[in-house]
Amino acid sequence: MKKNQRQGKTNRAFHPSAFRLHPSSGQAYIELVMVLPLFLIVIAALILFGRVLYVKIALDMASYDACRAAVEALRPGDGVSQGMIAGQETLKGFYLNPAGANLTISPAGGWTRGTPVRCVAAYDLFVGDIPALSSIASGSGVPLQSTTWSRVELWRSDWR
């Protein structure tokens, strides 16, 4: 037996009164109410930043792939269609709806060798499902765009 128990004293650390709420415990609730909205805003901002970054990377890759496929076409008439297919497939690979994106492929003047080609991928990112931002965001969402320039390949083994 311990010395305190032999003398008839109880150990105060395990006394039931140690677990009662104190009159000043309301302070913790007030602090929670003050800090929780700021914490939720930070979380919503992180979610928005992550989505924007993900879609921006997807658009960069889609415009690059569309431009690459367009300028490497073996026949001048196939450049736009090959580029559109490549850009749409890249967006599908990022789990984005290609129908919601706007892909444009435009040469600076014909499909002759060395001609610059501009490829633009645009997408409106929906943010209405983020609670703190649904009231702030305007209607359709956040417009994002990526542009890539390339030249029609100079060296071809087959150009008809």
Backbone torsions as a table, in degrees:
resi	resn	phi	psi	omega
1	MET	NA	151.6	179.4
2	LYS	-80.7	162.4	-177.1
3	LYS	-64.9	-40.3	-179.6
4	ASN	-66.5	-37.5	-179.1
5	GLN	-72.2	-31.6	178.3
6	ARG	-67.9	-30.8	-178.5
7	GLN	-87.5	-0.5	176.9
8	GLY	89.1	9.9	179.3
9	LYS	-93.0	147.6	177.5
10	THR	-97.3	153.9	178.3
11	ASN	-81.1	117.3	-174.3
12	ARG	-71.2	-20.6	-177.6
13	ALA	-66.3	-28.4	-177.9
14	PHE	-110.4	17.6	179.2
15	HIS	-76.2	138.5	-178.4
16	PRO	-57.6	-27.7	-179.2
17	SER	-69.9	-14.2	179.3
18	ALA	-72.8	-17.4	-176.6
19	PHE	-102.6	8.2	177.6
20	ARG	-75.8	153.1	174.7
21	LEU	-75.1	135.9	179.3
22	HIS	-89.0	157.1	-178.9
23	PRO	-59.0	-24.4	-178.5
24	SER	-90.4	9.4	-177.9
25	SER	-72.6	-13.2	176.1
26	GLY	-65.5	-19.3	178.6
27	GLN	-62.2	-38.1	179.7
28	ALA	-63.6	-38.8	178.8
29	TYR	-67.3	-40.1	178.1
30	ILE	-63.0	-43.5	178.5
31	GLU	-64.0	-39.2	177.5
32	LEU	-63.0	-43.5	179.8
33	VAL	-64.7	-32.0	179.8
34	MET	-77.2	-35.0	-173.8
35	VAL	-91.8	-29.9	-175.0
36	LEU	-58.7	-44.6	177.8
37	PRO	-61.0	-39.5	177.4
38	LEU	-64.4	-40.8	178.5
39	PHE	-63.0	-42.4	179.2
40	LEU	-67.3	-35.9	176.9
41	ILE	-65.2	-39.8	177.8
42	VAL	-64.6	-42.0	178.7
43	ILE	-64.5	-43.1	178.7
44	ALA	-63.1	-39.1	178.5
45	ALA	-65.6	-38.1	177.6
46	LEU	-66.0	-39.7	177.8
47	ILE	-64.5	-44.1	178.8
48	LEU	-62.5	-46.1	179.7
49	PHE	-60.3	-41.6	178.3
50	GLY	-63.0	-43.4	179.0
51	ARG	-65.1	-45.2	-179.4
52	VAL	-61.7	-44.4	179.6
53	LEU	-62.7	-43.0	-179.6
54	TYR	-62.5	-47.1	-178.5
55	VAL	-69.4	-35.6	178.2
56	LYS	-64.7	-41.4	176.5
57	ILE	-63.5	-41.3	178.7
58	ALA	-63.5	-41.1	179.1
59	LEU	-68.0	-38.6	176.3
60	ASP	-60.4	-44.3	179.7
61	MET	-68.5	-39.7	-179.3
62	ALA	-65.6	-42.8	180.0
63	SER	-69.1	-36.2	177.7
64	TYR	-66.1	-47.5	-179.5
65	ASP	-64.0	-39.6	178.7
66	ALA	-63.9	-42.0	-179.3
67	CYS	-67.6	-43.4	-180.0
68	ARG	-60.8	-46.3	-179.4
69	ALA	-67.1	-34.7	-178.9
70	ALA	-68.2	-45.0	-175.4
71	VAL	-78.5	-14.0	178.9
72	GLU	-98.3	8.9	179.4
73	ALA	-65.0	142.2	-179.3
74	LEU	-79.7	-26.9	177.5
75	ARG	-117.2	139.0	-176.7
76	PRO	-56.6	-33.7	-178.8
77	GLY	-74.8	-15.9	-176.9
78	ASP	-89.2	-8.8	-173.6
79	GLY	-59.3	-49.0	-176.7
80	VAL	-67.2	-45.2	-177.7
81	SER	-66.8	-41.1	177.4
82	GLN	-63.6	-40.6	178.9
83	GLY	-64.8	-41.5	179.6
84	MET	-64.3	-43.1	179.2
85	ILE	-63.7	-44.1	-179.7
86	ALA	-63.5	-42.3	178.9
87	GLY	-65.3	-41.0	178.5
88	GLN	-66.7	-39.6	178.4
89	GLU	-66.3	-36.0	177.1
90	THR	-65.2	-42.3	177.8
91	LEU	-64.2	-37.2	175.8
92	LYS	-63.3	-36.9	178.4
93	GLY	-64.8	-25.7	176.2
94	PHE	-93.6	9.8	179.9
95	TYR	60.6	37.0	173.4
96	LEU	-109.1	147.4	-179.7
97	ASN	-76.0	113.7	180.0
98	PRO	-64.1	-24.3	178.8
99	ALA	-69.4	-25.4	178.7
100	GLY	-83.7	-8.7	-179.7
101	ALA	-96.9	157.9	177.2
102	ASN	-118.3	107.4	178.8
103	LEU	-104.8	129.0	175.5
104	THR	-130.4	136.3	178.4
105	ILE	-126.2	118.3	-176.2
106	SER	-138.5	120.0	175.1
107	PRO	-77.1	155.8	-179.1
108	ALA	-77.9	-1.2	178.9
109	GLY	157.5	86.1	177.9
110	GLY	76.9	174.2	-179.7
111	TRP	-111.1	49.4	175.6
112	THR	-88.7	160.6	-178.0
113	ARG	-61.6	134.8	179.3
114	GLY	86.8	-2.3	179.8
115	THR	-72.6	132.5	176.6
116	PRO	-70.6	140.9	179.8
117	VAL	-123.5	132.5	180.0
118	ARG	-108.7	128.1	178.2
119	CYS	-121.2	127.3	-178.3
120	VAL	-123.1	130.8	174.1
121	ALA	-119.2	123.0	-179.2
122	ALA	-125.1	147.8	-177.0
123	TYR	-153.3	138.4	173.9
124	ASP	-98.4	113.7	-177.8
125	LEU	-83.4	120.8	179.5
126	PHE	-77.8	125.5	179.0
127	VAL	-124.4	14.9	-178.6
128	GLY	-68.3	-15.7	-179.7
129	ASP	-91.5	-0.4	174.6
130	ILE	-88.3	117.3	-169.8
131	PRO	-55.6	-46.7	-174.9
132	ALA	-74.8	-19.7	-175.6
133	LEU	-103.4	-8.1	-176.8
134	SER	-64.7	-32.0	179.5
135	SER	-82.8	-23.7	-178.2
136	ILE	-85.8	-40.9	-174.2
137	ALA	-67.4	142.7	178.9
138	SER	-86.2	135.7	175.0
139	GLY	17.9	-87.5	-168.4
140	SER	-79.1	-30.4	-179.9
141	GLY	134.8	-153.6	-176.8
142	VAL	-101.4	117.4	178.9
143	PRO	-78.2	128.2	178.4
144	LEU	-123.8	149.6	-177.7
145	GLN	-150.8	147.3	175.5
146	SER	-137.2	137.7	-179.4
147	THR	-124.8	136.1	177.3
148	THR	-130.8	136.4	175.6
149	TRP	-112.3	142.0	173.9
150	SER	-152.8	168.3	178.9
151	ARG	-111.0	146.5	174.8
152	VAL	-62.1	134.3	-174.6
153	GLU	-53.7	135.5	-179.7
154	LEU	-80.7	-34.2	-174.6
155	TRP	-108.9	116.3	-179.0
156	ARG	-128.6	143.2	173.0
157	SER	-86.9	-23.0	-178.1
158	ASP	-143.1	114.3	177.2
159	TRP	-138.7	116.2	-176.3
160	ARG	-108.0	NA	NA
